[in-house]
Amino acid sequence: MGKNDLEDKQLINVSDVSLTFGGQKLFAGATLKFTPGNCYGIIGANGAGKSTFLKILSGELEPTTGEVTIPKDLRMSVLGQNQFQYDDKQVLETVILGNPRIHEIAEEKDALYAKPDFSDEDGIRASELEAEFAELGGWDAESDAAKLLQGLGIPEECHTLPMAELSGGDKVKVLLAQSLFGNPDIVLLDEPTNNLDIRSISWLEDFLLEFPGTLIVVSHDRHFLNTICTHIVDIDFSQVRMYVGNYDFWYESSKLMQRVLGDQKKKREDKIRELQNFIQRFSANKSKSKQATSRRKLLEKLSVEEMPASSPPLPLGELQAGPGGGQGHPGGGGPHQGHRWGAGTFQRHLPGEPGGQNRLYQQKRGRPNRPLPHFNGGAGAGLRHLPLGHHHQPELLPQGQHRLF
């Protein structure tokens, strides 16, 4: 089986998906394909529907129209949001529940072996369970779960504690470890770096860079997206568009297209003024009345086709004015996501550190970003293919992607 055939059997196919809430359209006509080996960062303004789109992909929410198809033999793991769901479980057990089948097999095996009248049928069933348990990596489940917890900053002495005894921030880390446990085929993460310190974020980036499956992430952490993403999915103007590249590549390309389209708009506005002057000057002239009528129609056409007015995209992690005109939160996110202070540095607030001190975090930490998939570019690609997340609708390529450069 070739690589393309394998990817076709493992892809998530989103076909003409739309969602309407209370008469308000969040997005419509979303047609995308998500393939293994890639990481997709979902971006958009607050309220655009990023987390909602994840819920549609996970099957938690039904779209108004369209469908999402995922092969039944693929296992999807989703970062849980309910911090109290596992309060009656131990920490290590909660992580292993990330692959429920391992937990189910272990419980059924224990019940069989505890039977005082263990029969031949029980022995056959136990043998089948042991084989499946080994195939799923059940014998290494506890050690694998412990590695995830330690990587995310949960010390070994906490692994046997009840979840109810952990702080809210540590519960989130355990739920993140749960979503990464057991080699899932598809992972959906909504704001995974919340409540993580720098060391845990760095560990998570390294882990995700090696993840072989399909990874889809919502995050306001620009540097996190830059490190792990091969694609950006932009939800804007009720549309969902996919672009090749990480966040900075999408943002810089968008700014470039803003300038290009700004020049085009200026030329168009000059043309409109010229036409308006012509109509005013010659509409009463009978010899040129047909020409005036023709140009009036052209003027009307130009007005209809004007680009939608919008502010240029604000890069994640940069400061904008907040309510009352003071220092605001990072663009598109809540407080403590990070602020740009100088070239090459990124300030993150470290939860749990003494006095809530900040640390300057180097954007380039000596690790390569996730390699981008190959795409054709060069001189023939042209500026018309560059993404513009908030204005332009670039030429669509196969699988809903857009060619950049």
N, C-alpha and C positions, 0 to 999 in steps of 0.2 A: 504493500500500500504506500503510495507516494505521500509526501508531506502535505500537499494541497488536499488530498483526499482525507487525510487524518484531521486536518484543520476543519474541513467541511463537516465532519462528524462530531466535532467538539465545539462548534461555534454557538454563540447566542445570537439568534436572528430576531431582530425587532422590525416588525412590518406594519407601517402606516398607523402607528400608535398615537392616540390623542387622549387627552384627559380634560374634563370640564368639572369644576367644583362650583356648586351654587350658581350656575349660569356663567361663570368666568372661565375662559379657556386658558389653561396653563401652557399647553403646547399641543401641536397638531401635526399629523403627517410624518412622525418620526420613523425613519427607516434606516436602520444601522445594523452592522454585524460586528460582533466582538469575538476575537479569535485568541486561542491560547498562545502564551509566550509574550503577550502584550499587556501593558498597564494603561488604563484609561482614566484620566482625571476629569471629573465632571465639575464644571465651573458655571457661574451665573450669579446674578444679583440675589440678595436675600428675597425669598418669596417666589423665585423663578420656577421652583419645582425640582431642585436637585435631589433632595432626600425622597421626595415623592417618586421621582423617576427610578431611584434605587428600589423602592418598594414595589414598583411595577415589575422590575426585572426579577425580584426575588419571589414574586407571586403573592406577596402579602396584599397587594392592591390590584384590582382589575381595571384595565384601561377603559375609557368610554368607547373607543373604537380601536380596531387593530388587534394584534396579538404578539406575544413573545414566545418563541419556541426554543426549548433547550432539550437536548437528548436526555432521555430518561435515565441512562446509565451514568450520567455525570452527577457528582455530589457538589452541591453548592453550600458554602458556609457564609453566614451573615453576622456581622458584628452586632451583638445584642445591645439594646438600649435600656432594658429594665434591670436596674442595679439590685433589685430586691428579689428577683425571680429564683435565685439559688441560695437564699439565706439559710435553708435547712441542709445544705450540702457542704462538704469540706471543699477547700480551695482546689486541691488536686483533682478531686472527683468532678468538680465543675468544669475544669479544662477538658478532661477526657470526654465529657458529655458533648464536646464539639463534634465528635463522631459517635452519634447515639448507638450505632450498631455494635461498636466495641463494648459499650456499657451493657447493652441488652444481652449480648452473648455471654459476658462475664456473669451476669445475674442468673441466666438460665443454666449455665454450667454449675454454678454454686448450688443451685436448687437441685439439680440432678444428683450431684455427688453427695448431697446431704440426705438423700432418700434412704431409709433403712432397708427397703426392699428393691434395691437397684436391679433392674431387669436387663435382659439381653437387648430389648428395644431401647432402653435407656442408654446402654453402652454404645449402640449404633448412633443414636442421636448425639451423644457426647463426643464421639469420634468426629462427626460432621462439624460440630461446633468448634472443636479444637482446630480443625483444618482451616475453617473460615477465620477463626481468631488469629491464627498465625499469619494468614495471608494479609489481614488488615493491620498487622504490626502490633497486635494486642499485648504481646509479651514485653514490648518496649514502651508501652503506652505511658506508664508512670514516669519513666526516665525522660521521655520526649516532652511530656507535659511540664516536668520540673525544669528542663532547659528553657522552655518558652517563658515560664514564670521568672526565672532568674534573669533572663535577657531583658525582660521588661521591668526589672527592679523589685520583684517580690522575693524576699529572702527565703531560704529553705525552711527556717523555723516557722514560717507562716503557712506552709503548704498543707499542713494537717489541721489548720484552724477552720472553724465554721465561717462561711462567707459573712454571716451576720456580724462578726467581730471586726471586719475590715472597714476602713474608711471608704467613703464614696469614690475617691480617686483610685484606691487600690482595687476596688471592685471592678472599675472600668478596665484596668490593666488585666485582670483575670478574664473578663469577657473578651478582651482582645486576644489573649492567649488561646481562649476557646475557639475563636473564629479561625485561628491559624493552625489548629491542631489536626493531625491525622491526614495530611496530604490531600486537601480538597482539590477538586478540579477548577472550581470557580470561587473567588472570594469577593464579597461586597463589603466595603468598609466606609462608614459614615463618620467623618472627623476622627480618624484613629489616633492622631497625635495629641488630642485633648488629654490633659492630666499626665502627660509624659514629660520627663525632664530631658535634657539634651542627650545624655547617655542612652536613654531608652529609645529616643527618636533615631539616633544613629544606629542602634542595634536593629530596630524595626526596618530602617531603610536597607541595611545589608541583607536582612532576611527576605524582604520583598524583591530585591534585585535578583535573587536566586530562585524566586518562585516560578515554576515552569508553566503554571496554568493561566487562567484568565483572571486578571485583577482589575476591579472597578472601584474607584475611590472618589469620595467627596471630601474636599479639604480646603481650608482657607490658608494653609501653610504653603506659601509660594515655593520655598526652598525644598520642601518635601516633594511637591509636585514636580519640580525641576529634576530632582534626583531620580525618581522612580518611573516617571511617565514616558510612554512612547507615543501617546495620543492625547489630545484634549477634546472633550465633548462640551460644547458651549450651548447652554440653554438661554436663549435670548429672543425677544420679539416673538414669543410663542412658538419658536422653532428650535429643533435640536440638531446641531451640526457637529460633525466629527472632523478633526484636523490632525494630520501627522505632526508630531513634535511635542516638546514639553511646554510648560507654561510660558517661559520667557520667549521661546520661539514663536508661539502664538501671539503674544503681546507685542513683540517688536514688529512682527509682520503686520499686525493690525494697525499699528501706528504708521507704518510705511504706506499702507493702503489708505489710511485717513488723509495723508498728505497728497497722494496721487488723486484720490477722488475729490479732495478739496480743490485741486487745480481744475479738474474736470467740471466741478460745480460752478466755479468762478467763470469759466468759459461759457457754460450754459446760461448763467445769469446775465452775462454780457450779451449773449444772443437774444435772450428774452427782452432785454431793454431795447435792443436794436429793433426787434419786431414790434414792440409796443410803439416806438417812435414812428416806425413805418406806417402802422395802422392809423395812428393819430394824424399823420401828415397826408395820407393818401386815401383814407376811407371815403372822403367826399369827392374824390377825383374819379369820374365815371370811367375814364380810359384805363384805370388801374384797379377798378373795383373787384374784378375776379382775382387778381393777384393778392389784393388785400384780404379777401375772404380766405384764400388758400393759406396765407401766412397766419391768419387768425386761428385757423384750425391747427396749424403747426404749433402755435403758441400754447393753445389749449392742451395739446399732446405733451409738450414739454412740462407744463405745470403738473399734469397728472403723474408723470414719470419721475418727479423729483424724489431724491433720496429722503428717507425718514430722518428727521432731526433728532439727534441724541448726543449725549456727552461722550467723549472718547473713553475707552475702558481705563479704569484706574488699576494699576498693578497691585496684586495682593501684597500686603506687607508694607505699603506706603501710607503715610498719614494723610488724612483728609479732615476738613473741618467737621467737628461734631456739633451736637445740639448746643445752641447758645454761642456758637462761634469759637469754642475752645478747641483744644487738641482732641481730635476725634480718634476713633478706633481705626485699625487698619482697614483698608478698602475691602468692602464686602464681608467683613468678619466681625467677631465680637472682640472684647478686650483680651489682652494678653496673648494674642496670636503672634505678635512680633511687629517691630517697627524698623524701618530703614534709617540708619544713623550715619553711615559713611560707606565709602567704597569697600566692598568685600566683606562687610560685617553685617550681622543680623542679630538684633537683641531679642532674646526669648526670655520670658519669665519662667523660672524653674520652680514648679510646685514642690513644696515640702522642704526647700532649702532654708537655712537659718535666716530669719528676718525677711524672707521673700526677696532675697537679693537677685539681681539680674546678672547675667553673664553675656559677654559679647561672643557671639557664635559665628565662627568663620563659615562663609557660604561654601567655600571650596575646602573640603576636609580631606583631600588626597584620595578620594574614591571616585571612580568614573561613574557617570550617570548610566542608567539603563540604556543600552544601544538602541538607536531608532531603527525601525524597519526600513528596508531599502525602498526608495521610490525614485522614479525618473524625474530629473530636473534639467538644469543646464539652461543654455541660452534660449532654447525653444519653449521653455515653460512660460516665461513672461509674467509680468506683474498681475495680469488678469486672474491668475490662479491663487494669489495670496489670500489668506483668510482675513476677513474683517468681521469680528464677532458681533459688532453692534450696528453695522450699517450695511455692508456689502453682502450680496448673496453670490459667492463664487461659483464657477462651473462645477457641477457635480460629477464626480468620478464614480467608477464601480464601487459598490458597498457603501455608498453614502459618504466617501472620503473626499478630501479636497487636496489637490496637488499644491505644494508650496515650493517656490523657487524652481 
